[in-house]
Amino acid sequence: MNNHFYSEIECAFTSSRLSVYKQDGADDITCIARYLYNIEVCKSLYSSLNIFEVTFRNAIDKVLCVVAGIDNWYDILSLDSTSLKNISDAKHKIQKKGKMVTHDRIVSELTFGFWTSLLTPRYSQASFQSKIIKTCFKTVPAAQRNIKYLQTRFDKIRILRNRVSHHERIIHWKDLPTQHDELLESIKWLDNASYKLACSCDKFPKIYAKSFKVYKRYVRWHWNRY
């Protein structure tokens, strides 16, 4: 790769974004290869993360509708100020788009962090939390069917999801294969059909096994022509 081309890439991406791929003194070709590899690894996780998030929030929403006895549970249940602000923000965003505020739109607009927050100690005294655990996670092994374990699991998924969504580096995580397996397992806890769908389009094992060296050969061959 010629230095002029790398400089143009660095200018477009910013040196701070690329620097994390060069922390061990890697050369320019290795840096870009790692960047491309990270993109592909993130892409390979997107479908499972998407399926988990949608299945997760819908499963919890169904329970909350039952607990409240009405679909606008977000106006009925006793929630803390942070959650109420999340709900208010979601309604505002829907209205700002010129759309009617409906149950389905609010469920879709609420952040992943909102849904995971319902399974934290701050709601340990809320009756809906135990109902969520008993209903949505009844297939979870008994030893793991507790708030501490579930919060740790879903916090990890939330962090992974956010890094993938913001195109941040994840290939340096040593436990990435384990996180991938836990992601699929979490989908299976929620719904077997969703799990089968996630597995049918899961490309992570194949992409991850390539390692960045494949992309390094590609970068060296392709960009040397510039």
Residue, then its C-alpha position, 0 to 999 in steps of 0.5 A: m500500500n502506498n503511503h499517499f493512499y493510506s494518508e487519504i484513508e487516515c484523513a477520511f477515517t481519522s487517525s484516532r479511529l485507525s490508531v486502535y488497530k496499530q497499538d502494537g506497532a502494526d504497519d499500514i497494511t495490517c491496520i487496514a486489514r484489521y479494520l476490514y476484518n472488524i467490519e466483516v466480523c461485526k456484519s456477521l453478528y448483526s443478524s443474531l443481535n437484531i433477532f435477539e433484540v426484537t425477540f427480547r423486547n417483544a417477549i418482555d412487552k407481552v408480559l408487561c401487557v399482561v401484568a398491567g392488563i392493558d397494552n399501554w403498560y408504560d402509562i400504568l406501571s410504577l417505573d423510576s424517573t429514568s425509565l419514565k424519561n426514556i418513555s417520554d423521549a420515545k413518544h417525542k421522537i414518534q411525534k417529531k416524525g409526524k406519526m401517531v403514538t401507538h403501542d407498537r411504535i413505542v415498543s420499537e422506539l424504546t432503547f435496548g438499554f431500557w429493556t435490559s434495565l427492567l432486569t436489574p436490581r433497581y426493579s427487584q421489588a417490582s412484581f413485573q420483574s419476577k413475572i418476566i423471569k418466570t415467563c420469558f426465561k423459564t428454560v434457563p437453568a435454575a442456577q442461572r435464573n436470577i437477576k445477577y446472572l441475567q443482568t451480567r449476560f444481557d449487559k454483555i450483549r448490550i455492550l457488544r450490540n453498541r460496539v457493533s452498531h457504532h462500528e467500533r473494534i471488537i476483534h481484540w476481544k479474546d472471548l468473542p466466540t464465547q459471547h457469540d455462543e451466549l448470544l445464540e443461547s439467549i435467543k433460544w431461551l426466549d424463543n426456539a423459532s427465533y433461535k433456528l432463524a438466527c442459526s440459519c443465517d449465522k456466519f460468525p464462525k466462518i468469518y471469524a475463522k478467517s482471521f485478519k491475515v486473509y484481509k491482509r493478503y487482499v489489502r496488499w494485493h489490491w491496494n498496491r496497484y494504487 
